[in-house]
Amino acid sequence: MYKHGLRASVALRSISTCKLKCHHYQYVHKAEIEFSRNLTTTTIGSSVQLQIVKALHSGERKKASHLLLDFGHRSHSLSADDFVNIFKYCAESPDPLFVMEIWRLMESKDISINNTCSSLMTRALCKGVCINKDFSIMDFLAESRHFYPVLPLYNSILRSYTEIQNLVQARKCLDLMEKQMIGKSEVTYTALLKLAVVQKNLPAVHIIWQEYIKLYSMSIVPLRKFVWSFTRLGDLKSAYRTLQQMVSLVMRGNISIAKTVYGKLYSTRLDIPVPSNGRLGSTILDIRKSKQHDSCILSPMYLPNIVSASKEQQIICMDDKKAKSGEINGLNGKKHSLPMKVLRWSFNDIIHGCANEKNYMLAWKLILQMQSLGLQPSSHTYNGLIRAIVSQRRFGDAMRMLKKMQQENLKLVDSTLATLSVAFSRELQLDLAESLLNQISECLYPHPYNALLASCDALNQPERAVRVFAKMRKIKLLPDMRTYELLFSLFGIVNAPYEDSNMLSQVDAAKRINAIERDMANNGFQHSYLSLKNLMKSLGEEGMIRELIQYLHVAENLFLFSNPSLGTDMFNIVLHYLVEAQEGHMAIEIFKKMKLCGCHPDSTTYNIMIDCCSIIRSYRSASLLISMMIREGFCPVACTYTALVKILLEDENFNEAVDVLERIKLDGIKLDVLLFNTFLRQACYRGRIDVIEFIVEFMHQEKVQPDPATCGYVFSAYVNSSFHNTAIEALQVLSLRMMSEDGNILKERKDLVDEFILNEDLASESHIFKLFEDSEDEVATGLLNLRWCAIIGFPLCESADRSLWAKRLELRFQKRLASGSRKGVHDF
């Protein structure tokens, strides 16, 4: 019995063991099948992802789309992880369009997106905005039924559209955010600030500020962004006040700032999104720029008056250790370097804003505050300060700041040197400008060189201009169009203004012009309106009339046919040099062509053509032109009557010319020395001493000072008539009147007599010649005339009023006025 029971028990146990083994084998077999299936799907998924990425990389988008659709139809157990590699490639490329294809496939297959794919998708979409301005994420987001983007995605999209200044898509983004009640965070306000700055919309920045301070407490990072916005839009008062709030926060130790692994600063406090209250975004986009910022929500800041000390005292004050008050201990006691860095950035922003707004007093105040806070100014800080100083033309202070930077071993910023060089170029201090330009280590744009070339052109220093242009070539700095415009003006003229042109100078000028045009073409530039004007002036100065007409045809083809209003100046240049070259009939033909082309003559055109009538000696034509001129609304001026008088004098009609002169005076037109010299030149040539003496006294009565040409005509007229003593006396009187209006300069400055006129030292004349370098031509010529009169033994006339010749002329002029004679100069 026992044995049978034992056998039954063993049998049952054996059967149970077999069943357990069987179940175990079945479970393992199922697991192996499932693992094999998952492995196959993963392997297939990775392989297909790789194929899709390769197709996208090779530009085969259709193939990639077919592979994606085939992958979606053949695979039934797909997840977001099966698309990660494709998302990664699309984020790096970027390829936002293919990202949307993936998303539509996932949406149709009900595949939920995970955080990784969502992040990669956001990157791809935002990068696509920056590269393809026509790409619209907003249309995609609005059409999607299952994808509800979170606020960070909207912030990224808004920032991307702001960077490319696509205001239309930015408006769509803000509207969609408000429609879906996404809300706003501090990042949203930052993007809105940038959007307002792009629009140059200062009132919008004030509105953002007002809403921001209602929702958030002050923090140094957002305040720095408001400082940047106010400064960019020129509101230095608001920027200054916001900066003081930043200083106050740091002083109190209220610091919530850290740095990311990428080196970017961020606020460490929680950024909790706030609900959407109203249409702030649309308001910012719709609000118009207002010139009356003072009526904005923020009231104007109070800026304490800055002590009106000299800049030398303020520079000394910057070095004074007593200036560093208790504020230094307040900031130096903080061990945080990040807030100090943010503060320095904001100070720099406002100081550079002061340079743009030409508010150097506020810039000085900020520098002093930086010193008192223990913030050491950087090269960038000094750059803004120097620009602010230069904007007020305080060049001595700017150079002192430059020396201070050198003493503190601060690297001179190239932009600082360029700014100073441009400023000194505009002040025509070319030595300083060139010296500063040579200190620039790397110049990326030709503006500083152009400024120096323009000054060389103004002062007629082509030799220096050659050095400047050679330096540009040496550092391989490509010229721009402005450079070529200046080169034509500088080097197109060989002899003028000192010598008349000749065949050799014309050949040299042609070679220079061809070389400049060849270099201009090699660098891809075509003639501009100004370059052609300068070139035509150069040709005219060299007397190259044929080439001048050729370039007039070039100007017609490039500019004048499409815009006739530009032609007036061009035609005036050609007419002027044709008249100067005595090509009267050619000038008339060009004038007719000018009117046919639709170019309207101006006052200068009529004056040139009236002068042209003196070549053809047609008083009638000149009178007709004056009538046309008056009908066109242009009033005759002194040069108009000068040309008219020239025609009358050519016919020796002195009485009528004098009548014109007196009519000019009655019309209230200011008389100039050129008009009187026209009379004197012709009277000298004709030997009319009576006209000479009348015009000299007329000049004296009208207080028109003589010039060297006046002295030459009068002196030559008397010498030609053998009145040598009178010639010397007249030369002395006119020289004294040329040096000073009352002719009493030798009474006031007796040193001139001893040092220049009566000094027997041969070096005296060399000292007089130096006055020409200082542009004191009249004084130098007068001293030379008086010295030569003294050398030949004539007594020196110290005052023009004591001259018997001058008294005689004045007496005869007064008698003529008393008699009321207006019949010419015969009775003078």
Steps between C-alpha positions, in 0.01 A plus 500: 500500500775729601700414191207568273445838668866589468503415131186712445658794679817480291293474185295804591812694585653402167191605311497837685864557419438428134210747496714771660776441248251515219355833623850640541598399151184661361569831685860511385393426145245784507759741647750400234243562228407841649866602540575387148205698370605817692859458391390467141278809525778702666754384245264574213413840656864598540576386148211695351592810703853475363369467144272802544783712643729401211230590248446841664874561514538426130207728414263219395194631682247296301684180583513599868124568500423162337722319752326680787151408376602142431654477846174624655279256306713186549576549868210468742662543843680833447589748774656846510844342556487356148524854360766648728789470253298668225395777739866551594604540139213739428592709804863528389431562130246659566210354302170620651291380207604136544440537875141588421473191276617282791257667734205446263595131475520471878167679530333260255644198685404640843864493611547726800806725492753481783714777653807421288314517172309807610827680580659399169186597313504845663864552403433402140198728468671803657817455294284472190351838579845664507613343171181510295312826565201380298457191717204535736490290816182674605299353213622153598415549868158642422412200277622233745217325689695301758816704552464768765835678535607616843611852585876439452435399138301815436774707664761338274288562191432862598871557560584349160256722314631803691858422398409499131267800552199321354228703668214332312583154634576647844148644504357155411700343781374752756142464378518119527648526850213722608241281326626185675550690828859384528593785732837673530828452683807717548639354180189621318553852628862485382385404150239779505771749598715396205197526274434857620865594443485357146198724438676798666190523714588670828141536631460121467807447721340720767178296475695175542679648800170601660350151465823328603535685831140409588575128469864457601732635763819671388788277390837601358481299175162636380600852607812472286279415201283805565814716521610363164158572345472855633855578388450363149194721459672813631314532831804561721292630792308175536816297444682698770219449752483126428877478543473661844246233596752235394767662717257509793421128461868405499568722801224324693635161396177415317678289238342211312732431212706206376683384190415209272756248376505700176598818685161674474360682802151427627279580796490223761160586641195304388347629180133419555284579195223751558158489335435702188333830596398695194664528162843631602678349199260647248513833681878504462475424131223752436623794709659776299823675579436817694735794517360602837650228717450719806128420496568126526423296806844551647547854620821679405789419727664763712866535417704696752696789359857412422758725656626736234864424559755496225573167336858514626368513857263210433783287359703572812195415707484160335842424639424639844466218752267712711240473228458134591253540783298252699351359181829326430483311826143409416593336170850381580358320798298284261683196375276467196677594179197437277292796625803725460535378142133568426528846656804581288312391187210733584733790574669439165164490320396841634844656441487388138145634484635834626739499205211446258289770665799738543446519877858497623411652842298192595782280369744677736260454790470126432879460482536670838228276645676191366818612674313559826342154477835334438408401145816536296421647157594271215628585154140477379396754766770746399400451137148623573630786715743621234226487238276707729778756552580519130133559421535834681830580321701487823804348336746592774297303755481206260878489463544517877266203540702315237819561699325384815412172328864456404610568859261234627635254240157468342499379144396772261187382325517537123157662494623765748800583283281508191250736668778737605664486159173587327441788744846649445463456124181703508682767703773500230768394750649256256821412685309378805239326287765312300695406814189350664408321179841333489446361853192301397592133501210382285263721305205319345340793323644797306305779673797637707721500191229671298472774762875566480493494119215755503707731721800457271272604215373804692855617583642398162756254638520227234839382628351403835204342319744278310639373833152436636388307194828303498430399862156375396663287233761370743244375753285367212202718592260513208386850401132584482323736260573800721872424474488509120298822503777662705775354284355663189489833680853464642696357210298595192659847507876529440586872484198691631465720694860624486584461131313500173452166332718390211535199276722312748263557792204388289675174405587439865141574609363257239730223629392559859131500413534178299687332787231598751220382269680170438539436874138598556384250238721224645329546836154487345405868522325711238512877484280677750347842448763665723795313347399620153459857629850496653645342186340762276630781723850355472476485121373856491784628722749338264329652197417159348183615325459205264521246785266718707229478231555122474438453872192721476362238259590228755312691769199532270487125445549413868288760677355786300265315265338317793505800737540836322496692831853371565627657180504866604826478696665290230410744224609794716846345539533455123369851423733659755814345354388565142462869582834496680658348187338775288286240319194724483318343208547149637362620834190632324445161332533318834258748660241426228552127547456539875155654453400233248600221744255632758769631738383827650760780508562655841651832608853367446415394143371846410801672656736280299314569176493876568876477546510307169345806332821691577683256272265557209469869608122507490346736755156433352528124565615567856198724560267232364654240730451730800134537403463121474676464831260738675196328339624165635506649850874552539622838621816643343799508735841671496656247261208550259572870475873432490450305177275776365756769587773296331307514171459879524867550585608287205326761282667781706158615615628613842220749572223240460703249700526751786124555477453123542732511801296775668177315416638192677563711809146641492357145472673413828722232351826459690795604287814288492862555402464288185249746354729797566804316364308448175486879463862549605636236263334652195579858609866408549509345153338809346701750706194659660646656817169679570317167516776352717475780758119495501483123558767511773307761695170319434654191658616703800156652551334158479762354739607234253861406576745477208681178415841448337343523152354843587844625603651366179247665266523844667879496525539392135257767378700783660835355389376463141401867510845592650354614834763310702477687829122475495533130420713441813267708719192317366669164554571587864144618565340195340740265682403656834129470418554139389659416837224666704170665413588842649857497366654573841657163576852642528383740772355211700787257437827691486687168526415433135702805395814403689481124448390476136500833312812690612705204615812471282550133581452284190310244708215748548349414165515128590298578812245685287473204262404277796183705536383351170511156661257624767258623229572867581556585135378862516719585801806334346451674162447837669817467707701407192364802310584738785846349542579542130382862513735558794789328319479736200513800737142622529383617843267261679134598522383370839132586448289501184305806623817717500569441130450809281398272213228336713377844620482628141293201386260534793453875439419454130258215581315716754474788252351264243241378749417857602445600138269201449683399184407161358637545150810284525857563608600786270430756771688310770 
